[in-house]
Amino acid sequence: MFWIYWDTAWSLIISGIMVATIISHPDSEFAEVRAAKRLM
């Protein structure tokens, strides 16, 4: 059961970092989406 606790903790930490990055740099995510659409 211990690994489930760590899995949840890491997913929360990673999602928190991702949310903080998107909030502090909202333009970078849109730039990535535009680049991905241009490649397709």
N, CA, C and O atoms as CSV, one atom per row, in Angstrom:
chain,resi,resn,atom,element,x,y,z
A,1,MET,N,N,0.824,-1.208,0.000
A,1,MET,CA,C,0.000,0.000,0.000
A,1,MET,C,C,0.861,1.261,0.000
A,1,MET,O,O,0.383,2.333,-0.371
A,2,PHE,N,N,2.107,1.148,0.406
A,2,PHE,CA,C,2.956,2.339,0.515
A,2,PHE,C,C,3.226,2.967,-0.850
A,2,PHE,O,O,3.295,4.190,-0.969
A,3,TRP,N,N,3.381,2.123,-1.891
A,3,TRP,CA,C,3.698,2.656,-3.215
A,3,TRP,C,C,2.525,3.440,-3.786
A,3,TRP,O,O,2.723,4.367,-4.571
A,4,ILE,N,N,1.301,3.076,-3.396
A,4,ILE,CA,C,0.134,3.829,-3.871
A,4,ILE,C,C,0.189,5.252,-3.325
A,4,ILE,O,O,-0.122,6.208,-4.036
A,5,TYR,N,N,0.586,5.389,-2.063
A,5,TYR,CA,C,0.685,6.709,-1.452
A,5,TYR,C,C,1.714,7.565,-2.190
A,5,TYR,O,O,1.469,8.740,-2.465
A,6,TRP,N,N,2.863,6.971,-2.509
A,6,TRP,CA,C,3.896,7.741,-3.203
A,6,TRP,C,C,3.489,8.069,-4.631
A,6,TRP,O,O,3.807,9.144,-5.139
A,7,ASP,N,N,2.778,7.135,-5.289
A,7,ASP,CA,C,2.300,7.382,-6.648
A,7,ASP,C,C,1.355,8.582,-6.648
A,7,ASP,O,O,1.447,9.454,-7.512
A,8,THR,N,N,0.445,8.620,-5.667
A,8,THR,CA,C,-0.495,9.742,-5.576
A,8,THR,C,C,0.246,11.034,-5.283
A,8,THR,O,O,-0.056,12.070,-5.875
A,9,ALA,N,N,1.214,10.984,-4.374
A,9,ALA,CA,C,1.959,12.190,-4.012
A,9,ALA,C,C,2.706,12.730,-5.228
A,9,ALA,O,O,2.684,13.934,-5.482
A,10,TRP,N,N,3.372,11.841,-5.986
A,10,TRP,CA,C,4.133,12.312,-7.147
A,10,TRP,C,C,3.212,12.876,-8.217
A,10,TRP,O,O,3.537,13.891,-8.832
A,11,SER,N,N,2.056,12.234,-8.454
A,11,SER,CA,C,1.148,12.757,-9.476
A,11,SER,C,C,0.612,14.119,-9.064
A,11,SER,O,O,0.434,14.992,-9.914
A,12,LEU,N,N,0.352,14.317,-7.770
A,12,LEU,CA,C,-0.106,15.626,-7.296
A,12,LEU,C,C,0.992,16.668,-7.485
A,12,LEU,O,O,0.719,17.786,-7.924
A,13,ILE,N,N,2.236,16.307,-7.154
A,13,ILE,CA,C,3.348,17.252,-7.290
A,13,ILE,C,C,3.553,17.624,-8.760
A,13,ILE,O,O,3.717,18.799,-9.089
A,14,ILE,N,N,3.542,16.627,-9.637
A,14,ILE,CA,C,3.772,16.891,-11.058
A,14,ILE,C,C,2.645,17.729,-11.635
A,14,ILE,O,O,2.897,18.666,-12.393
A,15,SER,N,N,1.397,17.405,-11.286
A,15,SER,CA,C,0.283,18.194,-11.816
A,15,SER,C,C,0.341,19.617,-11.276
A,15,SER,O,O,-0.007,20.562,-11.984
A,16,GLY,N,N,0.776,19.777,-10.033
A,16,GLY,CA,C,0.913,21.124,-9.464
A,16,GLY,C,C,1.954,21.932,-10.205
A,16,GLY,O,O,1.758,23.119,-10.467
A,17,ILE,N,N,3.073,21.287,-10.548
A,17,ILE,CA,C,4.127,21.981,-11.296
A,17,ILE,C,C,3.615,22.373,-12.679
A,17,ILE,O,O,3.880,23.478,-13.152
A,18,MET,N,N,2.882,21.468,-13.325
A,18,MET,CA,C,2.356,21.759,-14.657
A,18,MET,C,C,1.375,22.926,-14.599
A,18,MET,O,O,1.424,23.819,-15.444
A,19,VAL,N,N,0.482,22.923,-13.604
A,19,VAL,CA,C,-0.496,24.014,-13.475
A,19,VAL,C,C,0.222,25.332,-13.220
A,19,VAL,O,O,-0.130,26.356,-13.805
A,20,ALA,N,N,1.235,25.310,-12.344
A,20,ALA,CA,C,1.982,26.535,-12.039
A,20,ALA,C,C,2.692,27.045,-13.295
A,20,ALA,O,O,2.746,28.252,-13.531
A,21,THR,N,N,3.235,26.132,-14.098
A,21,THR,CA,C,3.934,26.544,-15.318
A,21,THR,C,C,2.960,27.175,-16.308
A,21,THR,O,O,3.262,28.203,-16.914
A,22,ILE,N,N,1.782,26.551,-16.468
A,22,ILE,CA,C,0.794,27.083,-17.412
A,22,ILE,C,C,0.298,28.448,-16.936
A,22,ILE,O,O,0.088,29.348,-17.749
A,23,ILE,N,N,0.110,28.606,-15.631
A,23,ILE,CA,C,-0.395,29.877,-15.111
A,23,ILE,C,C,0.660,30.969,-15.272
A,23,ILE,O,O,0.331,32.098,-15.638
A,24,SER,N,N,1.917,30.645,-15.003
A,24,SER,CA,C,2.957,31.674,-15.070
A,24,SER,C,C,3.398,31.946,-16.506
A,24,SER,O,O,3.890,33.036,-16.799
A,25,HIS,N,N,3.230,30.959,-17.423
A,25,HIS,CA,C,3.617,31.155,-18.829
A,25,HIS,C,C,2.469,30.694,-19.727
A,25,HIS,O,O,2.593,29.662,-20.387
A,26,PRO,N,N,1.363,31.427,-19.769
A,26,PRO,CA,C,0.212,30.958,-20.560
A,26,PRO,C,C,0.488,30.928,-22.059
A,26,PRO,O,O,-0.108,30.135,-22.788
A,27,ASP,N,N,1.411,31.809,-22.529
A,27,ASP,CA,C,1.673,31.872,-23.965
A,27,ASP,C,C,2.449,30.667,-24.471
A,27,ASP,O,O,2.286,30.265,-25.623
A,28,SER,N,N,3.297,30.082,-23.618
A,28,SER,CA,C,4.146,28.985,-24.080
A,28,SER,C,C,3.304,27.781,-24.493
A,28,SER,O,O,3.640,27.093,-25.456
A,29,GLU,N,N,2.203,27.518,-23.765
A,29,GLU,CA,C,1.380,26.364,-24.108
A,29,GLU,C,C,0.728,26.583,-25.470
A,29,GLU,O,O,0.683,25.666,-26.289
A,30,PHE,N,N,0.224,27.789,-25.716
A,30,PHE,CA,C,-0.413,28.061,-26.999
A,30,PHE,C,C,0.603,27.978,-28.134
A,30,PHE,O,O,0.276,27.534,-29.235
A,31,ALA,N,N,1.834,28.405,-27.862
A,31,ALA,CA,C,2.867,28.326,-28.885
A,31,ALA,C,C,3.136,26.865,-29.247
A,31,ALA,O,O,3.330,26.542,-30.419
A,32,GLU,N,N,3.148,25.992,-28.254
A,32,GLU,CA,C,3.365,24.572,-28.537
A,32,GLU,C,C,2.213,24.013,-29.362
A,32,GLU,O,O,2.434,23.220,-30.278
A,33,VAL,N,N,0.987,24.420,-29.044
A,33,VAL,CA,C,-0.181,23.926,-29.790
A,33,VAL,C,C,-0.097,24.403,-31.238
A,33,VAL,O,O,-0.367,23.635,-32.161
A,34,ARG,N,N,0.276,25.669,-31.442
A,34,ARG,CA,C,0.397,26.200,-32.805
A,34,ARG,C,C,1.490,25.465,-33.571
A,34,ARG,O,O,1.313,25.162,-34.751
A,35,ALA,N,N,2.614,25.174,-32.924
A,35,ALA,CA,C,3.694,24.462,-33.597
A,35,ALA,C,C,3.246,23.050,-33.969
A,35,ALA,O,O,3.575,22.560,-35.050
A,36,ALA,N,N,2.495,22.392,-33.079
A,36,ALA,CA,C,2.027,21.040,-33.355
A,36,ALA,C,C,1.049,21.050,-34.537
A,36,ALA,O,O,1.089,20.158,-35.384
A,37,LYS,N,N,0.178,22.053,-34.592
A,37,LYS,CA,C,-0.768,22.123,-35.713
A,37,LYS,C,C,-0.030,22.388,-37.016
A,37,LYS,O,O,-0.418,21.867,-38.061
A,38,ARG,N,N,1.039,23.198,-36.968
A,38,ARG,CA,C,1.782,23.512,-38.172
A,38,ARG,C,C,2.481,22.259,-38.713
A,38,ARG,O,O,2.631,22.116,-39.927
A,39,LEU,N,N,2.910,21.353,-37.829
A,39,LEU,CA,C,3.611,20.142,-38.274
A,39,LEU,C,C,2.654,19.147,-38.924
A,39,LEU,O,O,3.069,18.351,-39.766
A,40,MET,N,N,1.377,19.185,-38.540
A,40,MET,CA,C,0.450,18.163,-39.036
A,40,MET,C,C,-0.031,18.458,-40.450
A,40,MET,O,O,-0.816,17.691,-41.008
